[in-house]
Amino acid sequence: MKYIMALGFLFLMENSYAQEILPAEIQIKTALQAAPADQKDNATVLGYDKDGKIITLRKGTGSLVCLADDPHKKGISVACYSANLEPFMARGRELLAQGKTEAQKQEIRNKEIDEGKLVLPKEPNILYVLNGTEENYDKATGELKDGNIRYAFYVPYATLKSTGMSPKPSIPGMPWLMEAGTAKAHIMIVPPKKQ
């Protein structure tokens, strides 16, 4: 029995992750690295309190919401997105907090959108995501070096035919349409990684 409990403990240790929750000003600085330069000053920034719960770190007046790096996940990943997408993004965070898996979250949100309970804007709205490694991140300054950015334009119910796009890129940096024909259809643009 002790052996089984020890194995269980080791499994939990290997499959859980927590890093320190950084000061609000550092979380804000890191999150804003995903935003275009002309929108950084007015963006709203969400981050984490001392208990690891998502809170508003800075209320902005602009059209972007930025999300700080999740201290529960490995690596560095920050995002900024159109404020029009906040109900959709907030619902995703709510479902994950309820213990839903990523797949369940996607399924539930898609169903709610199709049923009209959750509304996505009809016009295109952007998501910027910046990823990097902890080795290239300075916790004291909030600077992430050699991060990789990608872009997603949400275009609900767009199809390959309506956009003339492909379902996957055939050359580096080429836009493509993911989840075509669904409420979550989005154009992905992933610039080639820096060498």
N, C-alpha and C positions, 0 to 999 in steps of 0.2 A: 504493500500500500504506500509506504514512504517513497519507494522508487517511482511509482506512478505519479504521486503528487510532485516529486522533484522534476519529473519530465514535463508535467503540466506547467510548472513554474518557469522552466527554461523556455518552453514554447511561447508562453506569454511574454517573457522578457525579449525574445528574439523578434516577436511580431508586434510589439508595441514600441512607441517612440515618443519621446517628449524632449523638447529643448526648452531653454529658459524663455520666459515671456519678456521681451525687450521693452524698454521704456516707450511710451506713446510717441515721442518725437522721432525715435529711430524707426518704429513701425511705419509712421507716416512717410518718412523720407524714403524708405525702401519701397513702399507701395507706390509712391508717385513716380518711381522710375519706369513704370509701365505706361504712364500717361504722356501724351504729346506735350511738348514744352509750353505751348500756349494755353494749356488747360490745367496745368499743375496747381496754380495759385488758387483756383476756385473749386477744385474737386472736393467732394465729400470723401472722407476716408474712414473705413471700418477696420477695426483691429481687435485685439484681444485684451481682456482685463487680466488681473492677477490670477483669476481662477480659470483662465482659458476660455471664457465666454466671449462671443462676438458683441462688441459695442461700437458706437459711433465715437471715433477718436477726434474727428474734426468735421463739423457741419459746413459744407460749402454752398456756394450760390451758383455753381456752374452746372454743366450737363453731364458730368461724369461722376461715377461712384468708384472708388478704388478700394481694394481689399488687401490687407496686409498678409504677410506670410503666415501660414498655419503652423503654429509651434508643435502640433501633434504629428506632422508629416516630415519625412526626410527631404532634404534639399530645400531650395528657396524657390517659391512660386508666388508671384503677386499678379494681380489683375486689375484692370480698370475697364469699366463698361458704361454704356449709355444709361443714364438714370431711368430711362423708359423701361429698361430690363430689370430694375430692382425688384418688382413683385415676383418675377420669375426666379431670380437668383435667391431672394429671401425665402421663397417656398422650398427651394432645394436645400438651403441650410437648415430650415425647420425640419424637413423630413430626415435629414442625416442626424440631427439632434435627437430625433425620436427613435433612432437605432435602425433606420432603413439602410439597406445596402445601396451602393451607387446604381445598380441595375433597377432596384425597386424605386428609387428616387426618380429615375428617368421615366419609368413606366407610369408612375402615378402622375407626374407632371404632364406627360403627353396626354393621358386620359383626361385630366382636368382642363387642359387647353382645348381638346376636342369637344368637351362638354360645355365649354364656355365659362367654367368656374375660375379659370386662371387665364388672364388675357395677355397676349404678346402683341406688341405694336405691329401694325401692318407694314409700315415703312421699314427699310433696312436700319438696323442699329448695330453698333460695333462693340466688340470685346477685344481688348488687348491683354495678352498674357506674356509675362516675362519669367523665364525659368533660369535657374543656375544651380551651382553646387555650393555647399557650405564652405568648401575650401577657398572659393573665390568671393566669399562674403565677409565683410568687416562689420562685426556686431557693434563696434564702438561708434562707427560713423554711419552705418546703414547703407554703405556703398556695395553694390554687386558688380563685380568685374566679369567680363566675358559671358554675360547672360545671353540667352536666345529668346527672341520675341516671335510671337505668332499673332495673327489677326483672324477674327471670325466676324462675319457680317450676318446677323440673323435676318433671314428673308422667309418668313413663315409660308409654308406650302409651295415654295418655289420648286420647280422640277428641272430635270436635266434638259427637257425640251424647251421649257419657258425661258431658260437662261442660256442655253447653248453650251453649258459647261459639262465637264467630265466628272465621273464619280471618284476619281483619284488623279493625282498629278503624274504626268508622264516625263516632266523635266523639273529639276529643282526650282522652287519658288513659284511654280505655276499654281494659280487658284483652282480650287475644285469645290464641288458641291457635296456636302455631307447631309445625310438624313433627308434626301430629296423627297418632296411630296408630303412631308410631315410638318407639324407645327414648328418643330425645331430645325427645319432646314436652315443651313448656314453655309456661307462661302468661306472656305478656309484658305489662308495665305500664310505659308511658312517659308520665310526667307532662308536661303542656305545658311547653315551654321558657319560661324567664323572658324577659320583654320588655326 
